[in-house]
Amino acid sequence: MNTKLQNREHFHFIGIGGIGMSAIAIALIKQGYSVSGSDLVKNKETQRLKELGAIIFDSQIKNNIDLVISKFQSQKINFVVSSAIKEQNEELSYCKKNNFLIKHRSEILAMIMKSYISLSVAGSHGKTSTSTFLSTLLELCTRDSSSITGGIIPIYQSNAHIENTKLLVTEIDESDGTISNYNSNIGIINNIDFDHCDHFSDINAVLSSFKKFASNSKKLLINFDCKITRDNFNSSNQWSNKKIKNIAYSIIPKVINKNNTIGEYYENGDFVDTLIIPVPGLHNLSNITAAIAASRMIGVSFKEIQKHIKSLQLPKKRFEFRGELNKRIIYDDYAHHPNEIKATISLAKLFIKDKNNNTENGRLVAIFQPHRFTRVKEFIHEFVRELAKADVIYLTTIFGAGERNTDNIDSKLIADLIYKKNKNVQYFKDNYEIKNKFFKLTKENDFIVNMGAGDCHNLWSILTNKNTLND
């Protein structure tokens, strides 16, 4: 990696506080570039960027652009956006009006990747967890790995860890079609599902995007257990948690409880050893198998992996234990697609079963903030089917993520449909309304899972009267 100060180039991020944008901004600073950015929200990421020397604006007005141009007039200035930035954004529209150089975040990440041997994790579900597991294994086994992900990796306590290393783990976003911008040494596809209905018309459009990613990867690692990946990609590098024969990497689960998963590890059909993995859940086992497979593909010894596997942890907001209030246990999870909710509720039931030692179970309370109107419209019946499996369901207002509610869809509609299957459902405006009634809505020994991809994860801070900046 070239760490020499690049004093002829500056990067200004419009919306720098996002988990993906901030990771790229941190990486650029670590590589010696100067960085500035704007965001309307203050969070841990913007605070860390300030500490690293970035100039952060808490507004998004054209004056910010003028100030950046004035300060860095001797440098080439790149204005960086993600697909979340709308055309009416004042900074973006001002840059377009003046024909300033605008680049998408994917172009900057692709540029950074060129300096490394890149292992890129893609897929509809589990990207952040897989990236976290892979980053952890490579850090502990090789001490020669950097990471840029869409979540906080426990071993780094950051979404970006950039050093003068040979390897780089990156999480690749498929939501806006820019997945085709990346060239990877090893491309990893966890699974493929229909999602991001605001951009893709159907599953074929999603699949086409992943095929471009695959064609740009020197080596491809795919999940055999996902029918769509199995049927549409040819690769000798496959992993499975169900099949051993003709599979390069397999972990067959033998014991799954709330503390760990015990599985038999196979390579090319041959039994290698038994692994004790300190992360529960079948979906997590798939992600961990992918991380082990990718590590083996670049030559990491199995003995090293076995030695360090005990250090694996989920990233923040992925079935994250937040605390206990008056004998009510609360977890946060990023689930926002029906299949993710299915996996999360299944894992929560495993915890409840273990906790009560198969005797009288506590209730599973699901609090869900739907994410995007287009997603709710497309999958409303799937949401109803999966959420109804909880004992009690509380819904809050849909987090639009900048979308317009053109079809007048709301969470009350979901609640009404759930009511036909499960009478224990109720709609609330927001987390503050839930807080005001929390101890009436819940009971002792309830296992509460708070799910969504919006601002719902502030619930714990609201319940405990803590500063949401640190949530």
C-alpha positions in Angstrom: 0.0 0.0 0.0 1.2 3.5 -0.9 1.1 5.5 2.3 2.9 8.5 0.9 1.0 11.8 1.5 -1.2 12.5 -1.5 -1.1 16.3 -1.2 -2.5 16.9 -4.7 -5.9 15.3 -4.0 -8.7 16.1 -1.5 -12.0 14.2 -0.9 -15.2 15.8 0.3 -18.0 13.4 1.4 -21.6 14.5 1.1 -23.2 12.4 3.9 -19.9 11.4 5.6 -21.5 10.0 8.7 -23.0 6.9 7.1 -21.5 3.6 8.1 -20.2 2.9 4.6 -19.1 6.5 3.7 -17.3 7.0 7.0 -15.4 3.8 6.5 -14.1 4.9 3.2 -13.3 8.4 4.5 -11.2 6.8 7.4 -9.4 4.6 4.9 -8.4 7.7 2.8 -7.1 9.6 5.8 -5.0 6.5 6.8 -3.6 6.5 3.3 -2.5 10.1 3.6 -5.3 12.0 1.8 -7.0 15.1 3.2 -10.7 14.6 3.8 -13.7 16.7 4.6 -17.4 16.0 4.7 -20.9 17.0 5.8 -23.7 15.3 7.6 -26.8 16.5 9.4 -26.4 13.8 12.0 -23.6 13.7 14.6 -22.5 10.2 15.6 -19.5 8.2 16.6 -18.3 8.0 13.1 -18.3 11.8 12.6 -16.6 12.2 16.0 -13.8 9.8 15.1 -13.3 11.4 11.7 -12.8 14.8 13.5 -10.3 13.2 15.8 -8.4 11.8 12.7 -8.2 15.3 11.2 -11.2 15.5 8.9 -13.1 18.8 8.5 -16.8 18.0 9.4 -19.7 20.3 8.6 -23.0 19.7 10.4 -25.0 21.3 7.6 -25.3 20.6 3.9 -25.2 24.0 2.2 -23.3 25.3 -0.8 -21.1 27.5 1.5 -19.4 24.3 2.6 -18.3 23.6 -0.9 -17.0 27.1 -1.3 -15.0 26.7 1.9 -13.5 23.4 0.8 -12.5 24.8 -2.6 -10.9 27.8 -0.9 -9.0 25.8 1.6 -7.8 23.1 -0.8 -7.5 25.2 -4.0 -4.1 23.8 -4.8 -5.4 20.2 -4.9 -7.7 18.2 -7.1 -11.0 18.0 -5.2 -13.3 14.9 -5.5 -16.8 15.3 -4.2 -18.0 11.9 -3.1 -21.7 10.8 -2.8 -23.6 7.6 -2.1 -26.8 6.7 -3.8 -28.6 7.9 -0.6 -27.8 11.5 -1.5 -30.8 13.0 -3.4 -30.6 15.3 -6.3 -32.1 18.2 -4.3 -29.3 18.1 -1.8 -27.9 21.6 -1.8 -24.2 20.6 -1.8 -24.7 18.1 -4.6 -26.8 20.3 -6.8 -24.3 23.1 -6.4 -21.5 20.8 -7.4 -23.4 19.7 -10.5 -24.3 23.2 -11.4 -20.6 24.1 -11.4 -19.4 20.9 -13.1 -17.3 19.9 -10.1 -15.8 16.4 -10.1 -18.4 14.1 -8.5 -17.6 10.5 -7.8 -19.7 7.7 -6.3 -18.5 6.0 -3.1 -18.1 2.8 -5.0 -15.5 4.4 -7.3 -13.4 5.5 -4.3 -13.6 2.1 -2.6 -12.6 0.4 -5.9 -9.6 2.7 -6.1 -8.5 1.8 -2.6 -8.9 -1.9 -3.3 -6.3 -1.8 -6.1 -3.5 -1.4 -3.6 -4.3 -4.8 -1.9 -5.1 -8.4 -2.4 -8.9 -7.9 -1.9 -11.4 -10.3 -0.5 -14.8 -8.8 -1.2 -18.0 -10.0 0.5 -21.2 -9.6 -1.4 -24.7 -11.0 -0.9 -28.3 -10.1 0.0 -27.9 -11.1 3.6 -25.0 -11.5 6.1 -22.4 -9.3 4.4 -21.4 -7.4 7.5 -21.2 -10.5 9.7 -19.2 -12.4 7.1 -16.9 -9.4 6.7 -16.4 -9.2 10.4 -15.7 -12.9 10.8 -13.2 -12.8 7.9 -11.5 -9.7 9.1 -11.1 -11.2 12.6 -9.6 -14.4 11.4 -7.2 -12.7 9.0 -6.1 -10.2 11.6 -5.4 -12.9 14.2 -4.0 -15.5 11.8 -1.9 -13.2 9.5 -1.4 -9.8 11.1 -1.4 -8.6 7.6 -5.0 -7.5 6.9 -7.0 -4.3 6.6 -10.8 -3.9 6.5 -13.5 -1.6 5.2 -16.9 -2.7 6.2 -20.5 -1.6 6.8 -20.4 -2.4 10.5 -18.4 -2.0 13.7 -15.9 -4.9 13.9 -15.3 -5.8 17.6 -11.6 -6.6 17.2 -11.0 -3.1 15.8 -14.0 -1.2 17.4 -14.3 0.5 14.0 -15.8 0.0 10.5 -12.4 0.7 9.0 -8.9 -0.6 9.8 -6.3 0.5 7.3 -2.6 -0.3 7.7 0.3 -1.1 5.4 -0.9 -4.7 4.8 -1.1 -7.1 1.9 -4.8 -8.1 2.4 -8.0 -6.1 2.4 -11.5 -7.3 3.4 -14.2 -5.2 1.9 -18.0 -5.3 2.2 -19.7 -4.8 -1.2 -23.1 -3.1 -1.4 -25.4 -4.4 -4.1 -28.4 -2.1 -3.3 -27.8 0.4 -6.1 -26.2 -1.7 -8.8 -22.7 -0.3 -8.3 -21.5 -3.8 -7.3 -20.2 -4.1 -10.9 -17.6 -1.3 -10.1 -15.4 -3.6 -8.1 -12.5 -5.9 -9.2 -11.7 -8.5 -6.5 -9.0 -11.1 -6.0 -11.6 -13.2 -4.2 -15.3 -12.4 -4.6 -17.6 -14.0 -2.0 -21.3 -14.3 -2.6 -23.2 -15.2 0.5 -26.7 -15.6 -1.0 -29.0 -13.8 -3.5 -32.5 -12.7 -2.7 -34.9 -10.1 -4.1 -34.5 -6.8 -2.3 -33.9 -3.1 -2.9 -37.1 -2.8 -4.8 -36.5 0.9 -5.3 -33.6 0.0 -7.7 -34.3 -3.5 -9.0 -37.4 -4.5 -10.8 -37.2 -8.3 -10.0 -34.9 -11.1 -9.0 -33.4 -11.3 -12.5 -32.2 -7.7 -12.3 -30.5 -8.5 -8.9 -28.9 -11.6 -10.3 -27.6 -9.8 -13.3 -25.8 -7.3 -11.0 -24.2 -10.1 -9.0 -23.1 -11.8 -12.3 -21.1 -8.7 -13.1 -19.5 -8.8 -9.7 -18.6 -12.4 -10.3 -17.1 -11.8 -13.7 -14.8 -9.1 -12.2 -13.5 -11.5 -9.5 -10.3 -13.5 -10.2 -11.6 -16.3 -7.9 -15.2 -16.8 -6.8 -16.5 -18.3 -3.6 -20.2 -19.1 -3.4 -22.8 -20.5 -1.0 -24.0 -23.9 -2.3 -26.9 -23.9 0.2 -28.5 -20.9 -1.6 -30.4 -22.2 -4.6 -30.0 -19.0 -6.6 -26.2 -18.9 -6.2 -25.9 -22.7 -6.7 -27.9 -22.6 -10.0 -26.4 -19.6 -11.5 -22.6 -19.6 -10.7 -20.0 -22.1 -11.6 -17.1 -22.3 -9.2 -15.0 -25.0 -7.7 -14.9 -23.0 -4.5 -18.2 -23.6 -2.7 -19.2 -23.9 1.0 -22.1 -25.7 2.6 -23.6 -26.5 6.0 -25.7 -29.4 4.5 -23.6 -31.2 2.0 -20.1 -32.8 2.1 -19.5 -34.6 -1.2 -18.1 -32.4 -4.0 -18.0 -29.4 -1.8 -14.7 -27.6 -1.2 -15.6 -26.4 2.4 -18.2 -27.8 4.7 -19.2 -27.4 8.3 -22.0 -29.8 9.3 -23.6 -28.6 12.6 -23.9 -31.2 15.4 -24.9 -29.0 18.3 -26.4 -25.5 18.3 -27.3 -23.7 21.4 -27.3 -20.1 22.6 -23.6 -20.1 23.5 -21.9 -21.8 20.5 -22.2 -24.1 17.5 -20.3 -27.4 17.3 -19.7 -28.6 13.8 -17.6 -31.1 11.8 -15.3 -29.4 9.3 -14.6 -31.0 5.9 -12.4 -29.9 3.0 -13.1 -31.5 -0.4 -15.2 -34.2 1.2 -12.5 -35.2 3.8 -13.1 -34.8 7.5 -10.6 -32.4 9.1 -11.6 -31.8 12.7 -14.4 -30.6 15.0 -14.8 -26.9 15.5 -16.4 -25.2 18.5 -17.6 -21.8 17.3 -18.7 -19.2 19.9 -21.5 -17.7 17.7 -25.0 -19.3 17.6 -27.4 -19.6 14.7 -27.4 -21.5 11.4 -27.3 -18.3 9.4 -24.2 -17.3 11.3 -22.6 -20.7 10.8 -23.0 -20.1 7.0 -21.2 -16.8 7.3 -18.4 -18.3 9.4 -18.0 -21.1 7.0 -17.6 -18.5 4.2 -14.9 -16.7 6.3 -13.0 -19.9 6.9 -13.2 -20.9 3.3 -11.9 -17.5 2.1 -9.0 -17.7 4.6 -8.1 -21.2 3.4 -8.2 -20.0 -0.2 -5.4 -17.5 0.5 -3.3 -20.1 2.3 -4.1 -19.6 6.0 -3.5 -22.8 7.8 -6.4 -24.6 9.4 -4.6 -24.9 12.7 -4.3 -21.1 12.9 -8.0 -20.8 12.1 -8.9 -23.4 14.8 -6.6 -21.6 17.3 -8.3 -18.2 16.8 -11.9 -19.2 16.0 -12.8 -18.7 19.7 -12.3 -14.9 19.2 -15.1 -14.6 16.6 -17.9 -12.1 17.6 -20.8 -10.6 15.8 -20.6 -7.0 14.7 -22.7 -4.3 16.5 -26.4 -4.4 15.8 -26.3 -8.0 14.7 -28.2 -9.8 17.6 -26.4 -7.4 20.0 -27.2 -7.8 23.7 -28.0 -4.3 24.9 -28.9 -5.0 28.5 -31.6 -6.0 31.0 -34.3 -3.8 32.5 -36.3 -5.1 35.4 -35.8 -8.7 34.3 -36.5 -7.9 30.6 -33.7 -8.8 28.2 -33.2 -6.6 25.2 -31.3 -7.3 22.0 -30.8 -5.2 18.9 -30.7 -6.7 15.4 -30.4 -5.1 11.9 -33.0 -7.4 10.3 -35.1 -5.5 7.9 -36.0 -8.1 5.2 -38.5 -10.9 5.9 -35.8 -13.6 5.5 -33.6 -11.8 8.0 -36.5 -11.4 10.5 -37.1 -15.2 10.1 -33.5 -15.9 11.0 -33.5 -13.5 14.0 -36.7 -14.8 15.5 -35.5 -18.3 15.1 -32.3 -17.4 17.0 -34.2 -15.6 19.7 -36.4 -18.7 20.3 -33.2 -20.7 20.7 -32.1 -18.3 23.4 -35.4 -18.5 25.1 -35.5 -22.3 25.0 -31.9 -22.5 26.5 -32.6 -19.9 29.1 -35.7 -21.7 30.4 -34.1 -25.2 30.2 -37.0 -26.4 28.1 -39.5 -25.6 30.9 -42.0 -22.7 30.9 -40.8 -20.2 28.3 -40.7 -16.5 28.6 -42.3 -14.4 25.8 -40.6 -13.3 22.6 -41.4 -9.7 22.0 -40.6 -8.3 18.6 -40.3 -4.6 18.1 -39.9 -3.8 14.4 -39.3 -0.5 12.5 -40.0 -1.3 8.8 -37.4 0.2 6.5 -38.4 1.8 3.1 -41.9 2.0 1.7 -40.9 0.1 -1.5 -39.7 -2.9 0.6 -42.9 -3.0 2.7 -45.1 -2.8 -0.4 -43.2 -5.6 -2.1 -43.0 -8.0 0.9 -45.9 -7.0 3.2 -47.3 -10.5 3.4 -43.9 -12.0 4.0 -43.3 -9.5 6.8 -46.7 -10.5 8.3 -45.9 -14.2 8.1 -42.5 -13.9 9.9 -43.4 -11.3 12.5 -46.5 -13.2 13.5 -44.2 -16.0 14.8 -43.3 -13.8 17.8 -45.5 -13.9 20.9 -46.0 -10.2 20.9 -45.3 -7.7 18.1 -44.9 -3.9 18.4 -44.5 -1.9 15.2 -43.3 1.7 14.8 -43.6 4.1 11.9 -41.8 3.1 8.6 -38.3 4.6 8.3 -38.5 5.9 4.7 -34.8 6.4 4.1 -35.6 9.3 1.8 -38.3 7.6 -0.1 -41.7 9.2 -0.8 -44.7 7.3 0.4 -46.5 7.4 -2.9 -48.7 4.4 -2.1 -49.8 5.6 1.4 -48.4 2.5 3.1 -48.0 2.5 6.9 -47.2 0.2 9.7 -50.8 0.1 10.8 -51.5 -1.9 7.6 -48.9 -4.5 8.7 -50.4 -4.6 12.2 -53.9 -5.1 10.9 -52.7 -8.1 8.8 -50.7 -9.6 11.6 -53.8 -9.3 13.9 -55.5 -11.9 11.7 -52.8 -14.4 12.7 -51.7 -13.1 16.1 -53.9 -10.8 18.3 -50.9 -9.6 20.3 -49.9 -6.8 18.0 -49.9 -3.1 18.3 -48.7 0.0 16.5 -46.8 2.9 18.1 -45.6 6.1 16.5 -42.0 5.8 17.7 -39.6 4.6 20.4 -40.6 7.5 22.8 -44.2 6.3 22.8 -42.9 2.7 23.5 -40.8 4.1 26.4 -43.8 5.7 28.0 -45.6 2.4 28.1 -42.7 0.0 28.2 -43.4 -1.6 31.6 -47.1 -2.0 30.8 -46.3 -3.5 27.3 -43.7 -6.0 28.7 -43.4 -8.5 31.5 -40.6 -10.0 33.6 -38.6 -12.6 31.7 -39.6 -11.2 28.3 -37.0 -11.6 25.6 -37.2 -8.5 23.5 -35.7 -8.2 20.0 -35.6 -4.7 18.5 -35.3 -5.0 14.7 -34.8 -2.6 11.8 -32.2 -0.7 9.7 -33.3 2.8 10.6 -33.0 4.8 13.9 -34.7 2.1 15.9 -31.5 1.2 17.6 -31.8 4.3 19.8 -34.5 2.5 21.8 -32.0 1.3 24.5 -30.6 4.8 24.9 -34.1 6.2 25.1 -35.1 3.6 27.7 -32.0 4.3 29.8 -31.9 8.0 29.2 -28.4 7.8 27.6 -26.9 10.0 24.9 -28.0 8.5 21.6 -24.7 9.7 20.0 -23.0 6.7 21.7 -25.7 4.2 20.9 
